Amino acid sequence: MVEFSVMVSLTIVVAQMCKKLGLSIDFLPLLHLCLAIILALVFLNELIILNRIQQGILIGLSASGVYDMGMCIKKV
């Protein structure tokens, strides 16, 4: 099983490479989410597919920095 932190890092790296290739910044959160779901479906060994998708969504949200956004709003 691949660690969640490794999958978050892979998602961020691939999204940054796509950004360097000319992908608009507006689509990066969607790209994080899609990549993380694909990684979760491939690398996680959960028996139930819905659990893999749910974990992929959590990985994608972590990669896109949703927690950091919440902390910024909380400070304001």
Secondary structure, DSSP 8 states (H G I E B T S, - for coil): ---HHHHHHHHHHHHHHHHHTT--GGGHHHHHHHHHHHHHHHH---SSHHHHHHHHHHHHHHHHTHHHHHHHHHH-
